[in-house]
Amino acid sequence: MDSELDNTVLERPPLLVLRGIVKQFPGCLANDHVDLTIGKGEIHALLGENGAGKSTLVKIIYGVMKPDAGSMIWNGQPVSIASPAQARALGIGMVFQHFSLFEALTVSENIALGLNDPKDRENLESRIAEISTRYGLPLDPHKAVHDLSVGERQRIEIVRCLLQNPKLLIMDEPTSVLTPQEVSKLFDTLRRLRDEGCSILYISHKLEEIRTLCERATIMRLGKVVAHCNPAEKTARDLAEMMISAKLKQQDYSNKTIHLGGDRLVVNKLTIRSNQQFGTDLKDISFTVKGGEIFGIAGIAGNGQGELMDALSGEIPAGSPMNILLDGAAIGQERPRARRRRGGCFLPEERNGHGAVGQMTLAENGFLSAHVRGALGRFGLINAKRTREFAAKVIHAFDVRTTGPLAEARSLSGGNLQKFLVGREVLQQPGVLVISQPTWGVDAGAAAAIYEALLQLAAAGTAIVLISQDLDEILLLCDRIAVIAAGRLSDAMNVKDATIEKIGLLMGGTHTGKEELAHALPA
């Protein structure tokens, strides 16, 4: 165990103390005698790779799960938190990574659903306006949620917590859907809450944010607490290596050699209606990707990324075959299988249910997308031996931690399942790869492996479209970048000409046309 555990000094009186927390699931010890102390009025980071036990621990704090052993002391008094309602009554609020909002309801109606006491609903609209103004989180109580940007939707979750005067606010990956400008405003809000005495438990894979915001960090690995530190005194690389207990390979792709081939993917004036009730229509999308190039599409969630992925993969047909060309072939109205035969591979954002079927084995999940290019079947029959061999090859090449090809997909951690799905597409050696959020919720070690695989694929001549909300990822890997906002795509720019500020302005233009966005940029 890291020696820094013994050197941590809590400067503030404790608000929450966990001692010896144990939570066991079949075949998995999620929390192994975990100790955690959060001081009053501090911003405390909880770090760890996928499967480290962070989510289980915060669910115990918030009353979603009960520990098998251990004790919890809240404000000096022993407590047992049996439900989220009891947690909120104590003064514990939580903003989850995936919002729990009803799109057809208004802001005030959504907030009212999360308030237990009828007294809390009195004068609700005026209280929402007061809290949102006070903390720099502007909201219109009368607006329907489906008309709001993702950043505004997050404000609803935060304001709902603040209306209950929390003493501890738990935030799970809070900046994954925000523009850089919105992140800065959120941090201002969190620091103000800290200064007013509210403690914040902050979970994020974005280690530079941790260094900027948090005063202390607790690091978990394989269910145990392995270190404490002051994040500001560490580099992001130091933190990542403490999380995975290994040295990270130095990543510097700034001088990578690029050998561009001909046009492999051409999208020309693609305009489609979303097939989702509150989805985003695509309007006049055009771009070209050459062989050997990684083309990045940045943007905050809900601005048409899902619809663009569906249009490129063939799940939504384009208006005309000529709207999409793959190696010169007009594929705009071809189905996914036909596009795969031509050399296209596709990996959607949602790995559970869309990228993989949880109840199926890894071998079966490999067959789902690789049976065409991997020749895993013939005459309508599955070649079981070749299918298992293909899955085993993916597992070995991408260091997927699992019992083997016959393990069910749902038995894997999120990061390991993502590595398997990326490997499934990469090992098919596609001519064009379209991949969305490749490292969503993935730890630093897994992300590095995925980045290396994408770069090797591009070096071999594949044209890659990388759709991501992670600007660091976009700037690290991509050769050119465009931003999608409200279903429109900005003009592409070379990565060397892009800045966080420029991209952030384009990302924030949720209801702004491309021409107006261009005028919004500094000269």
Secondary structure, 3 states (H helix, E strand, C coil): CCHHHHHCCCCCCEEEEEEEEEEEECCEEEEEEEEEEEECCCEEEEECCCCCCHHHHHHHHCCCCCCCEEEEEECCEEECCCCHHHHHHHCEEEECCCCCCCCCCEHHHHHHHCCCCHHHHCCHHHHHHHHHHHCCCCCCCCCEHHHCCHHHHHHHHHHHHHCCCCCEEEEECCCCCCCHHHHHHHHHHHHHHHHCCCEEEEECCCHHHHHHHCCEEEEEECCEEEEEECHHHCCHHHHHHHHHCCCCCCCCCCCCCCCCCCEEEEEEEEEECCCCCCCCCEEEEEEEEECCCEEEEECCCCCCHHHHHHHHHCCCCCCCHHHEEECCEECCCCCHHHHHHCCEEEECCCCECCCECCCCEHHHHHHHHHCCCCCCEECCEECHHHHHHHHHHHHHHCCCCCCCCCCEHHHCCHHHHHHHHHHHHHCCCCCEEEEECCCCCCCHHHHHHHHHHHHHHHHCCCEEEEEECCHHHHHHHCCEEEEEECCEECCCEEHHHCCHHHHHHHHCCCCCCHHHHHHHCCC
